[in-house]
Amino acid sequence: MRIVVFTLLLVIGMGSDPLWASAEAPGQKGISRQEAAQIAKRSPEDQVLKVEKQDTSNGPVYRVKLLGNNGRVRSVYVDALSGQLLRNHK
């Protein structure tokens, strides 16, 4: 009976990935909405109005809509994987 249980556990263990392999490599998971908002803000006075994730042909991006301290609304795009600031729109 022990041999059967041991063999069964061994076979099941061979069919699954090791724990270290199941975690995604750094940078692959991407950044959170909160991190995208912090990257997009130019100054602490900027207010985040909305953060939405969009899929583009170049990969996922966050569109962060901000209200500046000058009263103007602008959209900032942040790469959802790398956190790189992509472009600004007024």
Secondary structure, DSSP 8 states (H G I E B T S, - for coil): -HHHHHHHHHHHHHTS--HHHHS--TTTS---HHHHHHHH-SSTT-EEEEEEEEEETTEEEEEEEEE-TTS-EEEEEEETTT--EEEEE-
